[in-house]
Amino acid sequence: MTSEKILSLDELAQRSQSFKAKGKRVTLCHGTFDLLHAGHIRHLQRAKQEGDVLIVTVTADAFVNKGPGRPVFNEQLRAENLAALACVDHVAINHAVTAVDVLHKVKPSIYVKGSDYRSHGDDVTGNISREQEAVEANGGQLIFTDEITFSSSSLLNEHFGVFTHETREYLKRFRSSWSDKDIHRMVQELAGLRVLVVGDAIVDQYHYTVPLGQTGKGNILAVRYESEEQFAGGAISVANHIAGFAERVTLVSGLGTLNSHEEFIRSKLLKNVEPNFFYMKGAPTVTKRRFVDADLAKLFEVYFYREEPALGAVEQQVCGWLNQHAGQYDVVMVPDFGNGFISNPMIETICDRAKFLAVNTQVNSGNRGFHVIYRYARADFASLNEPELRLASLNRHDPIESVARDVSKRVKAKQFAVTRGTNGVMMLDRKKRMVHHVPALSTKVVDRIGAGDAFLSLAGLCLGGGIPSEAAAFVGSAAAALEVQIVCNREPINVAALSKYVTTLLK
């Protein structure tokens, strides 16, 4: 009986049309329903009273935008739970983020939402307004119930072991000082910042393969090619992350005249990113080709780049541009990947001209041992991972806090972050003489590539906008938690995704 209630969206639309032809009022509810609780049941029972037939659509797993670890229950189980309720007549799984397409297909007489959606101003995604337009365009009406409410996210966080004990305790402490509305308000206020991003343009290529094993005549791993995908990485991904929050972003980066990938790169930039490309003769745009297996484990990596920095006319052009324009921006963000674009004279100009400077000097296979944060005479905010920190300090064993203090003093950084993978983030605030530890806010990792860039982008933007370091570390960590759920730099972090995850964490 329960399984007979679960239909496809097309079947649901046909049933709705048939019910309405018979003069029946069709009521629709839509949501994730990850943990079906008393609040949901009362909401659905009340919705049934508004019409003759109640249909419910459930957001498919791939479109549940509540952060890592969600949904806890898969789409089929969630649909079956709803179908088991006597008040529910039919259920369908919706393969989209919103109910807009469902509303156009099903054309319900009544669309019912809970009381927590009544204030459209609190909906940072704007989805409720779009859904209201859709239901009214098809002759229906949006109404809100006023039944008892519970938070599925809060119940799951507290009782279902979504997070470790350490993370639960951290979130408990953090929410005692900051609410999700506090974070949303501060993040929204970043929109007016003018941001300049300076760094290497990188094209990341993934060649998806199936390992076949050792070859017959040697100790070489053989793989079978399956497919490939290309991503806009490096400073491009940082600019795109920031452009999801700040309305005016300028990118200064270098492209090679050999295999420039310029058309691809421009196609990947968000509309509010203004690119200023400088062209390095006789060099390719930095490209990193990775061969990966089905689990995204990296098997082998090939670099396409020129080791020498951009000298001569290009260096003079970039320095001239920076000298003229860098001081006009509220925040200058430098994701320095050490792949040849940023030279010492450029760094000197940036350090001299930037009002607020956020820097990361990434250590990678192409620059290991030759690229450290000390290239920068100053930085208002610096973000390094632990190996980068210890390499810069030549200190392998001392406590990380003391090493971070020594390095941050040398670069005059008021705030200094150390990202530590599964151990989370340490944020040192030298101005307030405080240290903030944020545990990892992700429960599942798809791909670690780009997580540090997401942290730098959001934490740096927050600090540049005057947000306290404790909140900046939290926002940056939430952005990194979202990024590890994305393959490479397939899509940037945006306000809607971050806001939903912040709300999930702080309920």
N, C-alpha and C positions, 0 to 999 in steps of 0.2 A: 504493500500500500504506500509506504514512504517513498520507494523508488519511483512509483508511478507519478508522484507529484513533481519530480524533478524533470524539467524540460529544457530543450535548447531555447535560445532567445527567439529564433524564428517560430518555433512551436508556441512559445509563450505569446508572441504577437498575434498569431492566428487565434489562439484561445481567447485573448482579450477582445479581439474584433467580434468573435462569435458571442461572447457574453454581452457586449455592448449592443449588438444587434437585437438581443432579446430584452433590452431595456434594463440591464443590470449595471450597477455602478461598480467599476473596477478601481480598487485601491492598490497603490504600489508603495512598498518600502524598499530601501536600498542601503547596503552597508557592508562592513567587513564581517561583523558577527564572529570575531575570533574566539571569544569566550562567551557563550550564550548564558546570560544571567537574568535575574528577576527583573531588572530594568528593561531589558530587551523584550521579555515576555509581556510585560504590562504595556509597553509601547506597541507591540504587534496586536495585542488584544484590543487596545483602544483604536488602532488603525482599522481593524476589521469592522468596528462599529460605524465607521464613516461610509461604508459601502456594502455591497453584497458579496464581492469576491476579493480576497486579499492575495496578492502575488508579491513575492520577495525576490530581489536579485542580490547576489553575493559577489563581491569583488574577487576576481581570480587571483591566485597566489602571486603571479608575476606582476600584478598591478597594486599590491598592497604596499602603500608607501608610508610605512610606520617605522622604518629603520631595520637594522640588522636583527635577525632572530624572529621576525614577524612575517607572515602569520605563524603562530604556534601550531594551529590546526590547519590541515590542508583544505583546499576548496571543496573537495568531495565530502569530507566529514562535516564541514560547516553547512553545506547544503542539506545533508541528511539530518542534521540536528534541527534545522528550521522546518524541514518537511515533516518531522515527527510531531510538530505542534498542531493541535486540532484547529486552531484559528487560521493557519496558513493553508491556502488552497493549492498554490503552485510555487515552485522555486526554480530559478535559473542562475547560471554562473555568467557574470558579465566580464568579458575580457577587455576592460578599459578602466582608466583611472576614475572617471566620473560616470554618472547615470544619464548623461545627456543623450547619448545614442539610444539607450534603453527607452527613455521617455519619448523619443521620436518614433520608435518602433512600436511600443506597446500602447502609447496614447492613453494613459490612465485618466479616469475621471478625477481622482484625488491622488496627490503625491504627498506622503506623510513623512516628516522629519521630527526628530526629538527636539525638546526645548533648548538644548545647548546649541542648536543651529539657528535659533530665532534671530540673533543679532548678526546680520551679514557683515558688520564691520569687524567682527572677531575672526572672520574666515579669511585668512591670509592668501588662500589659494584662489578665491573668487569663484569657486565651483558652485556654491549654493545659488548665487545670482544667475549663473549660466543655466543651472538646472531649473530654476524658477521660470526663466525665459522659455526653456524648452517645453515645460509642462503647459504653460499658458498659451504658447503658440499652437498647441494641439487641443485647445479647448478645455484643459484641465485646471485644477486649482492646487496650490501648495498650502498645506496646513501644518501646524506644529502641535505635538502632544505635550501634556504637562504632567506626565507620570514620573514616578520616582526614578532617579538616574544613578547609575554606577559607572565607573570607568573600567572598561575591559583592560586597558593598558595598566592601570594601577593594580588591579587584581592579579594580572599575569606577572607583573614585575615583583609583586610581594610574595606570591604563593606558588608560582610555577617554575622557579629557578631559572628564569630567563637570563639573569645576570648572576655573577659570582657574589659571594658575601661581601667582598671588598667593594665591589661596584655598588651594591645596594646601600652599604653604609655611607659611601661617598655621596650618592645621590640624595640620601636622607639629609646629610649635613648641608649639601648645596642648596636643596630646595627650602631649607630653613631660612636662607638669606635671599634666595632669588626664585621668583615664580616664572612659569613659562611666559606669562604676559610681560614681565620685566625684560626677559631676553628678546621677545618679539619686538617690543618697542625700541630697544636699543639697536637691534639689527636693522630695523626699518629706517632709523635715523642716519644710517650710513649711506643712504641713497644719494645724498647731496655731495659726497666727497669726490674730488677729482683725483684720479689715481693714475700713476705712470708705472708701467711694468717694463723692466729692462732685462733682457736675458736671451739665452740661446733658444732659437727655434729648433725643435726636435720632431722628427717624424718617427713614430714608433710603429714597427711592423710586426705582426704576429703571424707566423706560419704554423697553422695547426696540423699536427702530425699524429700518427699512430706508431709507436715504437715496434720494430720487428725483432729486435734483439741483435746479438753480435753477428758481424759478417763472417762468412766462411773462411776468409783468408786474412784475418787480422783482428785486433782488439778495437774495432770501430763499431759504434752503435748505428744501426741502420733504422730508418723510419720511413713510413709511407705518408706522402703528402696528402692532406685532406682539403684544406682551404687556406685562405689568408685574409687578413684584415689590417687596415691602416688607421692610425690614430694621430691626431695633432697633439703633441706633447711639449714638454719643456715650458718655456715662457708663454707659449700659446695657451696651454691648459690653465696656467695660473691666471692669465688675463681673462679667460672665459669664466673661471670660478668667481673672480672678483666682479665681473660684469653682471653676474646674477644678483648682485647686491648694490653696487654703485652704478649710477646712471652714466657716468662719463669715465671711460677707461682708454688710455693711450698705450700702445705697445711699440716699443723700440727693440728691433731684433735684426739678426743677420741671416740672409739667405745666400746660398751658393749660386754661382752662375752655371754650375754643372749639376744637373738633376735637382733643380731648385724646389720642386713640388709646390710652387707658388700658388697655382690654381687651386690645388687641394687645400692648402693652408688657409687661403682666403675664404674658401667655401665653409670652413669649419669655425671661423671666427664669429662670435655673436655680433649682432647688428650694432651694439653700442660700444664696440671695440674699434678704435681708430688705429690702423697699423701704419707704422713708419719703418719700412724695410730698407736695409742697407745691403749692398750686394758685394760679396767677396769673390773676386775673380779667381778662376782656376780651382775653385773648391766646391764640393757638394754641400747642400743643406744637410746638417747633421741628421743621419738616419741610423736607427738602431733596429736591426732585424733579429728578432728572437724566434727560435724554433721551440714550440711548446707542445706538450701532450694534451690529452683530453681533460686533465685536471689542472691545466695551465702551469704545470711545473716546467721551468725553463731548462731546456736541454743544451742549448748552444746559442751564442749571441755574436753577431757580426756588426762592427761599427763602420759606417761610411762617413768620414770626416777628415778635416785637415788639422793637424796638431798645432800648427803655428797660429798665434793670435792675429786678429785683424789689424794689420799695420798699414802705414802709408796713408793714402788718400781716404780710405774708409774710416780709419781711426780718427783722422782729422774731422771728417764730416760728422761722425757720431759725437765727438767731443764738442764740436761747434753747436750741434743741435741741443745737446744736454746743457751746455753752458747758457744757452739762450732760453730754454723752456723748462728745465727740471724744477726750478724754483717756483714755478706757477702751480705746482700740484700739491695737494694736501698730504698725499702719501706717495712715496717712491718705493716700489717693491722690486727687489732684485733677486730672482731665483738664478743664481750663478752656477751653472752646471760644469763650468770649467772646460768647455769644449772648443774654445778658441775665439769666440766673438768678443768677450769682454776683456779689454787690455788694462794695464795699470793706469795709463793716463785717463781712461774712461772712469775707472774707479775713483781716482782723485777728484774728477769733476763731479761725480755723483755725490761723494762725501761732502764736498764743498757746497753744493747747491741744494741738496734735498732738505726740505723742512722736517719731514719725518721719514726715516730710512729703515726699511725692514729687509733683512738679508738672510739668504741661505747659501752656503758654499757646499755644494754636493760633492762627495767623493764617489767616484765611479771607476770602472776598469780603465778608462782612458786617461785619468789624471791622478790616480792614487799616488800619494806621497808628494805631489807637487801643487796641491790646491787646498788651502786652508783659509779660515775666516780672517786670519791676520793680514790678508791682502787689503782689508778694509780698515782704515784708520779710525772709523767710527760707525756705529749703527745704533739707532734708537731701539731696535728690536732685532735680535738674531735668533734663528732657529736652526739647530743642528740635531742630527741623530747621535746616539752615544758613540759609535765608532768615529764619526767626524769630530766630535768633541775631544775624544782621547787622542786622536791623531794630532790635532792642533796643539794640544798641551804636552804631547809626548809623555802622557801619564796614564799608565794602564791600570793601576791598582787603587789609587786613592778614592775616597767616597765621591760619588758623582756631584754632590752639592758643592763640595769644596773645589773640585775641578771647574765646575761651571762658574763659580764666583771668580776664580782666577782669570778665566778666559773672558768673561763678561767685562771685568774691569779693564782689561787690555784694549778691548774694542769700544769701551765707554758705553756699553749697552745698558739702558735703564731696565729693560725687560729681556730675559734670556730664557729660551725654551730648549729642552732636550727631549726629543721624541725617542721612545724606547720600545716600540713595537708592542708586543703583548703585555709589557709592563707599563704601558700608558705614557704619560707626559709629565715632566717636571717643569714648572714655570717659576723662574727666579725673578722676583720683583725687587731690584736693588733700591729703587726709589722709596718703597715702603718697607724695605727690609723684611720681606715675606717670601715664603716658598709655598707654592701650591702643587699638590700631586693629584693628577687626574688619572684614574685607572682606565684601561682600554674600555671604550664604550660600545665595542662591537662584539657580537657573539659568534659570528661566522665570517671567515675571510675567503673571498673569491679570488682577489688579486691585490697584492700589496703595492704594485706600481702606482704612483701618483698620490699615495696617502700623505706623504710628507709635504707635497705641494699643496694639497687641500688644506692641511693644517696651517702652513705658512700663509696662504691666501686669506683665510678667515680670521685667524688669530692676529695676523699683522694688520688687517683692515680694521678689526675691532680696536686694537691698541692705537692705531693712527687716528681713529675716530673718538678717542677719549674714553672708551669703555674700560672699566677696571680690569686688572690683569687676571683676577680669579674668574670672571665671566668670560674674558677673551680666551683663556685656556680651555674652558668648557666648550665654547662655541667651536673653536678650532678642532678640539677632540671629536665633537659630534660630526663635523664635516669630514674628518678623516675616517670615522666609523662608517659613514655613508659611502665614502670613496672606495673602501676595501670590498664593498659589495658590487662594484662596477668593474668590468673587464677593462684594464688599462685606463685610458682617458676617453672612453666611449661617449660619455656625456658629462657636462660640468654639474657641480652642485648648484642648486638654485634655492631661492627663498622658500618656496612651497615645501620642497623636500626637507630642508633643514628645519623649518618651523614645525612640521608634523613630527619629526623625530624628537625635537626638543620637548614638545608637548608630551610625547610618549614617555620620555625619560623622566619628566618632572611631575607626572601625575601620581 
